[in-house]
Amino acid sequence: MINKGQFYIIKDEILPDIVKKTVKAKELLKNHKAKTINEATEMVGMSRSAFYKYKDYIYPFYEASHEKIVTISMILHHQPGVLSSILDEIAGAHGNVLTINQNIPSQGLANVTISFETGALIKNIEELIKSINDKDGVQKVEIIAQE
């Protein structure tokens, strides 16, 4: 039996610098700002051997969520149009909503869970979550699952 390893979602601020540099080098290559691995590693200040050591094990969350289903949990103020504006935001980013669960509001707040497909997103998942979180009536947004 082959162990495929486990995946974790962690904030970049706790990652070692060498891992962050690996991500930056990969982005330079992907965006054609560096033509070769040697050029990319020089630009970020790391060795090629370190790049090769980590390159297959680290990638941004939005790349991991490509062609996946993401479930977000939110706490929303009980106001007209709040949920509708969130659905518009997801649809505007080309997310395909699969399920919506909303609890009855209590003390002016409602818990809402939305699952959506991310394969056709035109912005990365972090940008989408931030834009949802910045909407009026949204108290909290967090990713609770990724399939």
MODELLER restraints for C-alpha pairs under 7 A, 6 or more apart:
rsr = mdl.restraints
at = mdl.atoms
rsr.add(forms.Gaussian(group=physical.xy_distance, feature=features.Distance(at['CA:19:A'], at['CA:54:A']), mean=6.86, stdev=0.5))
rsr.add(forms.Gaussian(group=physical.xy_distance, feature=features.Distance(at['CA:21:A'], at['CA:44:A']), mean=5.90, stdev=0.5))
rsr.add(forms.Gaussian(group=physical.xy_distance, feature=features.Distance(at['CA:21:A'], at['CA:46:A']), mean=6.95, stdev=0.5))
rsr.add(forms.Gaussian(group=physical.xy_distance, feature=features.Distance(at['CA:22:A'], at['CA:51:A']), mean=5.59, stdev=0.5))
rsr.add(forms.Gaussian(group=physical.xy_distance, feature=features.Distance(at['CA:22:A'], at['CA:54:A']), mean=6.72, stdev=0.5))
rsr.add(forms.Gaussian(group=physical.xy_distance, feature=features.Distance(at['CA:22:A'], at['CA:55:A']), mean=6.28, stdev=0.5))
rsr.add(forms.Gaussian(group=physical.xy_distance, feature=features.Distance(at['CA:23:A'], at['CA:58:A']), mean=6.84, stdev=0.5))
rsr.add(forms.Gaussian(group=physical.xy_distance, feature=features.Distance(at['CA:23:A'], at['CA:59:A']), mean=6.30, stdev=0.5))
rsr.add(forms.Gaussian(group=physical.xy_distance, feature=features.Distance(at['CA:24:A'], at['CA:44:A']), mean=6.95, stdev=0.5))
rsr.add(forms.Gaussian(group=physical.xy_distance, feature=features.Distance(at['CA:25:A'], at['CA:40:A']), mean=5.05, stdev=0.5))
rsr.add(forms.Gaussian(group=physical.xy_distance, feature=features.Distance(at['CA:25:A'], at['CA:41:A']), mean=5.89, stdev=0.5))
rsr.add(forms.Gaussian(group=physical.xy_distance, feature=features.Distance(at['CA:25:A'], at['CA:44:A']), mean=6.37, stdev=0.5))
rsr.add(forms.Gaussian(group=physical.xy_distance, feature=features.Distance(at['CA:28:A'], at['CA:34:A']), mean=5.35, stdev=0.5))
rsr.add(forms.Gaussian(group=physical.xy_distance, feature=features.Distance(at['CA:28:A'], at['CA:40:A']), mean=6.22, stdev=0.5))
rsr.add(forms.Gaussian(group=physical.xy_distance, feature=features.Distance(at['CA:29:A'], at['CA:35:A']), mean=6.39, stdev=0.5))
rsr.add(forms.Gaussian(group=physical.xy_distance, feature=features.Distance(at['CA:29:A'], at['CA:40:A']), mean=6.63, stdev=0.5))
rsr.add(forms.Gaussian(group=physical.xy_distance, feature=features.Distance(at['CA:34:A'], at['CA:40:A']), mean=5.23, stdev=0.5))
rsr.add(forms.Gaussian(group=physical.xy_distance, feature=features.Distance(at['CA:38:A'], at['CA:48:A']), mean=6.42, stdev=0.5))
rsr.add(forms.Gaussian(group=physical.xy_distance, feature=features.Distance(at['CA:41:A'], at['CA:47:A']), mean=6.12, stdev=0.5))
rsr.add(forms.Gaussian(group=physical.xy_distance, feature=features.Distance(at['CA:41:A'], at['CA:48:A']), mean=6.07, stdev=0.5))
rsr.add(forms.Gaussian(group=physical.xy_distance, feature=features.Distance(at['CA:62:A'], at['CA:124:A']), mean=5.21, stdev=0.5))
rsr.add(forms.Gaussian(group=physical.xy_distance, feature=features.Distance(at['CA:62:A'], at['CA:125:A']), mean=5.26, stdev=0.5))
rsr.add(forms.Gaussian(group=physical.xy_distance, feature=features.Distance(at['CA:62:A'], at['CA:126:A']), mean=6.90, stdev=0.5))
rsr.add(forms.Gaussian(group=physical.xy_distance, feature=features.Distance(at['CA:65:A'], at['CA:118:A']), mean=6.55, stdev=0.5))
rsr.add(forms.Gaussian(group=physical.xy_distance, feature=features.Distance(at['CA:66:A'], at['CA:118:A']), mean=5.79, stdev=0.5))
rsr.add(forms.Gaussian(group=physical.xy_distance, feature=features.Distance(at['CA:66:A'], at['CA:119:A']), mean=5.03, stdev=0.5))
rsr.add(forms.Gaussian(group=physical.xy_distance, feature=features.Distance(at['CA:67:A'], at['CA:117:A']), mean=6.87, stdev=0.5))
rsr.add(forms.Gaussian(group=physical.xy_distance, feature=features.Distance(at['CA:67:A'], at['CA:118:A']), mean=5.57, stdev=0.5))
rsr.add(forms.Gaussian(group=physical.xy_distance, feature=features.Distance(at['CA:67:A'], at['CA:119:A']), mean=3.73, stdev=0.5))
rsr.add(forms.Gaussian(group=physical.xy_distance, feature=features.Distance(at['CA:68:A'], at['CA:117:A']), mean=5.75, stdev=0.5))
rsr.add(forms.Gaussian(group=physical.xy_distance, feature=features.Distance(at['CA:68:A'], at['CA:118:A']), mean=5.54, stdev=0.5))
rsr.add(forms.Gaussian(group=physical.xy_distance, feature=features.Distance(at['CA:68:A'], at['CA:119:A']), mean=6.20, stdev=0.5))
rsr.add(forms.Gaussian(group=physical.xy_distance, feature=features.Distance(at['CA:68:A'], at['CA:146:A']), mean=6.84, stdev=0.5))
rsr.add(forms.Gaussian(group=physical.xy_distance, feature=features.Distance(at['CA:68:A'], at['CA:147:A']), mean=5.68, stdev=0.5))
rsr.add(forms.Gaussian(group=physical.xy_distance, feature=features.Distance(at['CA:69:A'], at['CA:115:A']), mean=6.57, stdev=0.5))
rsr.add(forms.Gaussian(group=physical.xy_distance, feature=features.Distance(at['CA:69:A'], at['CA:116:A']), mean=5.45, stdev=0.5))
rsr.add(forms.Gaussian(group=physical.xy_distance, feature=features.Distance(at['CA:69:A'], at['CA:117:A']), mean=4.45, stdev=0.5))
rsr.add(forms.Gaussian(group=physical.xy_distance, feature=features.Distance(at['CA:69:A'], at['CA:118:A']), mean=6.05, stdev=0.5))
rsr.add(forms.Gaussian(group=physical.xy_distance, feature=features.Distance(at['CA:69:A'], at['CA:146:A']), mean=5.67, stdev=0.5))
rsr.add(forms.Gaussian(group=physical.xy_distance, feature=features.Distance(at['CA:69:A'], at['CA:147:A']), mean=5.18, stdev=0.5))
rsr.add(forms.Gaussian(group=physical.xy_distance, feature=features.Distance(at['CA:70:A'], at['CA:115:A']), mean=5.59, stdev=0.5))
rsr.add(forms.Gaussian(group=physical.xy_distance, feature=features.Distance(at['CA:70:A'], at['CA:116:A']), mean=5.60, stdev=0.5))
rsr.add(forms.Gaussian(group=physical.xy_distance, feature=features.Distance(at['CA:70:A'], at['CA:117:A']), mean=6.43, stdev=0.5))
rsr.add(forms.Gaussian(group=physical.xy_distance, feature=features.Distance(at['CA:70:A'], at['CA:118:A']), mean=6.96, stdev=0.5))
rsr.add(forms.Gaussian(group=physical.xy_distance, feature=features.Distance(at['CA:70:A'], at['CA:145:A']), mean=5.77, stdev=0.5))
rsr.add(forms.Gaussian(group=physical.xy_distance, feature=features.Distance(at['CA:70:A'], at['CA:146:A']), mean=4.48, stdev=0.5))
rsr.add(forms.Gaussian(group=physical.xy_distance, feature=features.Distance(at['CA:70:A'], at['CA:147:A']), mean=6.52, stdev=0.5))
rsr.add(forms.Gaussian(group=physical.xy_distance, feature=features.Distance(at['CA:71:A'], at['CA:113:A']), mean=6.87, stdev=0.5))
rsr.add(forms.Gaussian(group=physical.xy_distance, feature=features.Distance(at['CA:71:A'], at['CA:114:A']), mean=5.59, stdev=0.5))
rsr.add(forms.Gaussian(group=physical.xy_distance, feature=features.Distance(at['CA:71:A'], at['CA:115:A']), mean=4.14, stdev=0.5))
rsr.add(forms.Gaussian(group=physical.xy_distance, feature=features.Distance(at['CA:71:A'], at['CA:116:A']), mean=6.50, stdev=0.5))
rsr.add(forms.Gaussian(group=physical.xy_distance, feature=features.Distance(at['CA:71:A'], at['CA:143:A']), mean=5.93, stdev=0.5))
rsr.add(forms.Gaussian(group=physical.xy_distance, feature=features.Distance(at['CA:71:A'], at['CA:144:A']), mean=5.73, stdev=0.5))
rsr.add(forms.Gaussian(group=physical.xy_distance, feature=features.Distance(at['CA:71:A'], at['CA:145:A']), mean=4.99, stdev=0.5))
rsr.add(forms.Gaussian(group=physical.xy_distance, feature=features.Distance(at['CA:71:A'], at['CA:146:A']), mean=6.29, stdev=0.5))
rsr.add(forms.Gaussian(group=physical.xy_distance, feature=features.Distance(at['CA:72:A'], at['CA:113:A']), mean=5.66, stdev=0.5))
rsr.add(forms.Gaussian(group=physical.xy_distance, feature=features.Distance(at['CA:72:A'], at['CA:114:A']), mean=5.46, stdev=0.5))
rsr.add(forms.Gaussian(group=physical.xy_distance, feature=features.Distance(at['CA:72:A'], at['CA:115:A']), mean=6.43, stdev=0.5))
rsr.add(forms.Gaussian(group=physical.xy_distance, feature=features.Distance(at['CA:72:A'], at['CA:141:A']), mean=6.72, stdev=0.5))
rsr.add(forms.Gaussian(group=physical.xy_distance, feature=features.Distance(at['CA:72:A'], at['CA:142:A']), mean=5.52, stdev=0.5))
rsr.add(forms.Gaussian(group=physical.xy_distance, feature=features.Distance(at['CA:72:A'], at['CA:143:A']), mean=4.37, stdev=0.5))
rsr.add(forms.Gaussian(group=physical.xy_distance, feature=features.Distance(at['CA:72:A'], at['CA:144:A']), mean=5.53, stdev=0.5))
rsr.add(forms.Gaussian(group=physical.xy_distance, feature=features.Distance(at['CA:73:A'], at['CA:112:A']), mean=5.84, stdev=0.5))
rsr.add(forms.Gaussian(group=physical.xy_distance, feature=features.Distance(at['CA:73:A'], at['CA:113:A']), mean=4.47, stdev=0.5))
rsr.add(forms.Gaussian(group=physical.xy_distance, feature=features.Distance(at['CA:73:A'], at['CA:114:A']), mean=6.66, stdev=0.5))
rsr.add(forms.Gaussian(group=physical.xy_distance, feature=features.Distance(at['CA:73:A'], at['CA:141:A']), mean=5.79, stdev=0.5))
rsr.add(forms.Gaussian(group=physical.xy_distance, feature=features.Distance(at['CA:73:A'], at['CA:142:A']), mean=5.44, stdev=0.5))
rsr.add(forms.Gaussian(group=physical.xy_distance, feature=features.Distance(at['CA:73:A'], at['CA:143:A']), mean=6.32, stdev=0.5))
rsr.add(forms.Gaussian(group=physical.xy_distance, feature=features.Distance(at['CA:73:A'], at['CA:144:A']), mean=6.38, stdev=0.5))
rsr.add(forms.Gaussian(group=physical.xy_distance, feature=features.Distance(at['CA:74:A'], at['CA:111:A']), mean=5.76, stdev=0.5))
rsr.add(forms.Gaussian(group=physical.xy_distance, feature=features.Distance(at['CA:74:A'], at['CA:112:A']), mean=5.17, stdev=0.5))
rsr.add(forms.Gaussian(group=physical.xy_distance, feature=features.Distance(at['CA:74:A'], at['CA:113:A']), mean=6.25, stdev=0.5))
rsr.add(forms.Gaussian(group=physical.xy_distance, feature=features.Distance(at['CA:74:A'], at['CA:140:A']), mean=5.36, stdev=0.5))
rsr.add(forms.Gaussian(group=physical.xy_distance, feature=features.Distance(at['CA:74:A'], at['CA:141:A']), mean=4.46, stdev=0.5))
rsr.add(forms.Gaussian(group=physical.xy_distance, feature=features.Distance(at['CA:74:A'], at['CA:142:A']), mean=6.53, stdev=0.5))
rsr.add(forms.Gaussian(group=physical.xy_distance, feature=features.Distance(at['CA:75:A'], at['CA:109:A']), mean=6.47, stdev=0.5))
rsr.add(forms.Gaussian(group=physical.xy_distance, feature=features.Distance(at['CA:75:A'], at['CA:110:A']), mean=5.66, stdev=0.5))
rsr.add(forms.Gaussian(group=physical.xy_distance, feature=features.Distance(at['CA:75:A'], at['CA:111:A']), mean=4.75, stdev=0.5))
rsr.add(forms.Gaussian(group=physical.xy_distance, feature=features.Distance(at['CA:75:A'], at['CA:112:A']), mean=6.34, stdev=0.5))
rsr.add(forms.Gaussian(group=physical.xy_distance, feature=features.Distance(at['CA:75:A'], at['CA:138:A']), mean=6.37, stdev=0.5))
rsr.add(forms.Gaussian(group=physical.xy_distance, feature=features.Distance(at['CA:75:A'], at['CA:139:A']), mean=5.41, stdev=0.5))
rsr.add(forms.Gaussian(group=physical.xy_distance, feature=features.Distance(at['CA:75:A'], at['CA:140:A']), mean=5.17, stdev=0.5))
rsr.add(forms.Gaussian(group=physical.xy_distance, feature=features.Distance(at['CA:75:A'], at['CA:141:A']), mean=6.79, stdev=0.5))
rsr.add(forms.Gaussian(group=physical.xy_distance, feature=features.Distance(at['CA:76:A'], at['CA:109:A']), mean=5.51, stdev=0.5))
rsr.add(forms.Gaussian(group=physical.xy_distance, feature=features.Distance(at['CA:76:A'], at['CA:110:A']), mean=5.24, stdev=0.5))
rsr.add(forms.Gaussian(group=physical.xy_distance, feature=features.Distance(at['CA:76:A'], at['CA:111:A']), mean=6.43, stdev=0.5))
rsr.add(forms.Gaussian(group=physical.xy_distance, feature=features.Distance(at['CA:76:A'], at['CA:137:A']), mean=5.70, stdev=0.5))
rsr.add(forms.Gaussian(group=physical.xy_distance, feature=features.Distance(at['CA:76:A'], at['CA:138:A']), mean=4.70, stdev=0.5))
rsr.add(forms.Gaussian(group=physical.xy_distance, feature=features.Distance(at['CA:76:A'], at['CA:139:A']), mean=5.60, stdev=0.5))
rsr.add(forms.Gaussian(group=physical.xy_distance, feature=features.Distance(at['CA:77:A'], at['CA:108:A']), mean=5.82, stdev=0.5))
rsr.add(forms.Gaussian(group=physical.xy_distance, feature=features.Distance(at['CA:77:A'], at['CA:109:A']), mean=4.61, stdev=0.5))
rsr.add(forms.Gaussian(group=physical.xy_distance, feature=features.Distance(at['CA:77:A'], at['CA:110:A']), mean=6.36, stdev=0.5))
rsr.add(forms.Gaussian(group=physical.xy_distance, feature=features.Distance(at['CA:77:A'], at['CA:137:A']), mean=4.88, stdev=0.5))
rsr.add(forms.Gaussian(group=physical.xy_distance, feature=features.Distance(at['CA:77:A'], at['CA:138:A']), mean=6.30, stdev=0.5))
rsr.add(forms.Gaussian(group=physical.xy_distance, feature=features.Distance(at['CA:77:A'], at['CA:139:A']), mean=6.97, stdev=0.5))
rsr.add(forms.Gaussian(group=physical.xy_distance, feature=features.Distance(at['CA:78:A'], at['CA:105:A']), mean=6.39, stdev=0.5))
rsr.add(forms.Gaussian(group=physical.xy_distance, feature=features.Distance(at['CA:78:A'], at['CA:108:A']), mean=5.14, stdev=0.5))
rsr.add(forms.Gaussian(group=physical.xy_distance, feature=features.Distance(at['CA:78:A'], at['CA:109:A']), mean=5.36, stdev=0.5))
rsr.add(forms.Gaussian(group=physical.xy_distance, feature=features.Distance(at['CA:78:A'], at['CA:110:A']), mean=6.31, stdev=0.5))
rsr.add(forms.Gaussian(group=physical.xy_distance, feature=features.Distance(at['CA:79:A'], at['CA:137:A']), mean=6.99, stdev=0.5))
rsr.add(forms.Gaussian(group=physical.xy_distance, feature=features.Distance(at['CA:82:A'], at['CA:137:A']), mean=5.85, stdev=0.5))
rsr.add(forms.Gaussian(group=physical.xy_distance, feature=features.Distance(at['CA:86:A'], at['CA:132:A']), mean=6.05, stdev=0.5))
rsr.add(forms.Gaussian(group=physical.xy_distance, feature=features.Distance(at['CA:89:A'], at['CA:132:A']), mean=6.95, stdev=0.5))
rsr.add(forms.Gaussian(group=physical.xy_distance, feature=features.Distance(at['CA:93:A'], at['CA:121:A']), mean=5.40, stdev=0.5))
rsr.add(forms.Gaussian(group=physical.xy_distance, feature=features.Distance(at['CA:93:A'], at['CA:122:A']), mean=5.40, stdev=0.5))
rsr.add(forms.Gaussian(group=physical.xy_distance, feature=features.Distance(at['CA:93:A'], at['CA:123:A']), mean=6.24, stdev=0.5))
rsr.add(forms.Gaussian(group=physical.xy_distance, feature=features.Distance(at['CA:94:A'], at['CA:120:A']), mean=5.69, stdev=0.5))
rsr.add(forms.Gaussian(group=physical.xy_distance, feature=features.Distance(at['CA:94:A'], at['CA:121:A']), mean=4.89, stdev=0.5))
rsr.add(forms.Gaussian(group=physical.xy_distance, feature=features.Distance(at['CA:94:A'], at['CA:122:A']), mean=6.34, stdev=0.5))
rsr.add(forms.Gaussian(group=physical.xy_distance, feature=features.Distance(at['CA:95:A'], at['CA:116:A']), mean=6.14, stdev=0.5))
rsr.add(forms.Gaussian(group=physical.xy_distance, feature=features.Distance(at['CA:95:A'], at['CA:117:A']), mean=5.69, stdev=0.5))
rsr.add(forms.Gaussian(group=physical.xy_distance, feature=features.Distance(at['CA:95:A'], at['CA:118:A']), mean=5.45, stdev=0.5))
rsr.add(forms.Gaussian(group=physical.xy_distance, feature=features.Distance(at['CA:95:A'], at['CA:120:A']), mean=6.39, stdev=0.5))
rsr.add(forms.Gaussian(group=physical.xy_distance, feature=features.Distance(at['CA:95:A'], at['CA:121:A']), mean=5.49, stdev=0.5))
rsr.add(forms.Gaussian(group=physical.xy_distance, feature=features.Distance(at['CA:96:A'], at['CA:116:A']), mean=5.17, stdev=0.5))
rsr.add(forms.Gaussian(group=physical.xy_distance, feature=features.Distance(at['CA:96:A'], at['CA:117:A']), mean=4.99, stdev=0.5))
rsr.add(forms.Gaussian(group=physical.xy_distance, feature=features.Distance(at['CA:97:A'], at['CA:115:A']), mean=6.04, stdev=0.5))
rsr.add(forms.Gaussian(group=physical.xy_distance, feature=features.Distance(at['CA:97:A'], at['CA:116:A']), mean=4.14, stdev=0.5))
rsr.add(forms.Gaussian(group=physical.xy_distance, feature=features.Distance(at['CA:97:A'], at['CA:117:A']), mean=6.49, stdev=0.5))
rsr.add(forms.Gaussian(group=physical.xy_distance, feature=features.Distance(at['CA:98:A'], at['CA:115:A']), mean=5.50, stdev=0.5))
rsr.add(forms.Gaussian(group=physical.xy_distance, feature=features.Distance(at['CA:98:A'], at['CA:116:A']), mean=5.10, stdev=0.5))
rsr.add(forms.Gaussian(group=physical.xy_distance, feature=features.Distance(at['CA:99:A'], at['CA:114:A']), mean=5.62, stdev=0.5))
rsr.add(forms.Gaussian(group=physical.xy_distance, feature=features.Distance(at['CA:99:A'], at['CA:115:A']), mean=5.18, stdev=0.5))
rsr.add(forms.Gaussian(group=physical.xy_distance, feature=features.Distance(at['CA:100:A'], at['CA:113:A']), mean=5.78, stdev=0.5))
rsr.add(forms.Gaussian(group=physical.xy_distance, feature=features.Distance(at['CA:100:A'], at['CA:114:A']), mean=4.60, stdev=0.5))
rsr.add(forms.Gaussian(group=physical.xy_distance, feature=features.Distance(at['CA:100:A'], at['CA:115:A']), mean=6.70, stdev=0.5))
rsr.add(forms.Gaussian(group=physical.xy_distance, feature=features.Distance(at['CA:101:A'], at['CA:112:A']), mean=5.55, stdev=0.5))
rsr.add(forms.Gaussian(group=physical.xy_distance, feature=features.Distance(at['CA:101:A'], at['CA:113:A']), mean=5.04, stdev=0.5))
rsr.add(forms.Gaussian(group=physical.xy_distance, feature=features.Distance(at['CA:101:A'], at['CA:114:A']), mean=6.45, stdev=0.5))
rsr.add(forms.Gaussian(group=physical.xy_distance, feature=features.Distance(at['CA:102:A'], at['CA:110:A']), mean=6.88, stdev=0.5))
rsr.add(forms.Gaussian(group=physical.xy_distance, feature=features.Distance(at['CA:102:A'], at['CA:111:A']), mean=5.86, stdev=0.5))
rsr.add(forms.Gaussian(group=physical.xy_distance, feature=features.Distance(at['CA:102:A'], at['CA:112:A']), mean=4.38, stdev=0.5))
rsr.add(forms.Gaussian(group=physical.xy_distance, feature=features.Distance(at['CA:102:A'], at['CA:113:A']), mean=6.48, stdev=0.5))
rsr.add(forms.Gaussian(group=physical.xy_distance, feature=features.Distance(at['CA:103:A'], at['CA:110:A']), mean=5.85, stdev=0.5))
rsr.add(forms.Gaussian(group=physical.xy_distance, feature=features.Distance(at['CA:103:A'], at['CA:111:A']), mean=5.50, stdev=0.5))
rsr.add(forms.Gaussian(group=physical.xy_distance, feature=features.Distance(at['CA:103:A'], at['CA:112:A']), mean=6.49, stdev=0.5))
rsr.add(forms.Gaussian(group=physical.xy_distance, feature=features.Distance(at['CA:104:A'], at['CA:110:A']), mean=6.20, stdev=0.5))
rsr.add(forms.Gaussian(group=physical.xy_distance, feature=features.Distance(at['CA:133:A'], at['CA:140:A']), mean=6.39, stdev=0.5))
rsr.add(forms.Gaussian(group=physical.xy_distance, feature=features.Distance(at['CA:133:A'], at['CA:141:A']), mean=5.83, stdev=0.5))
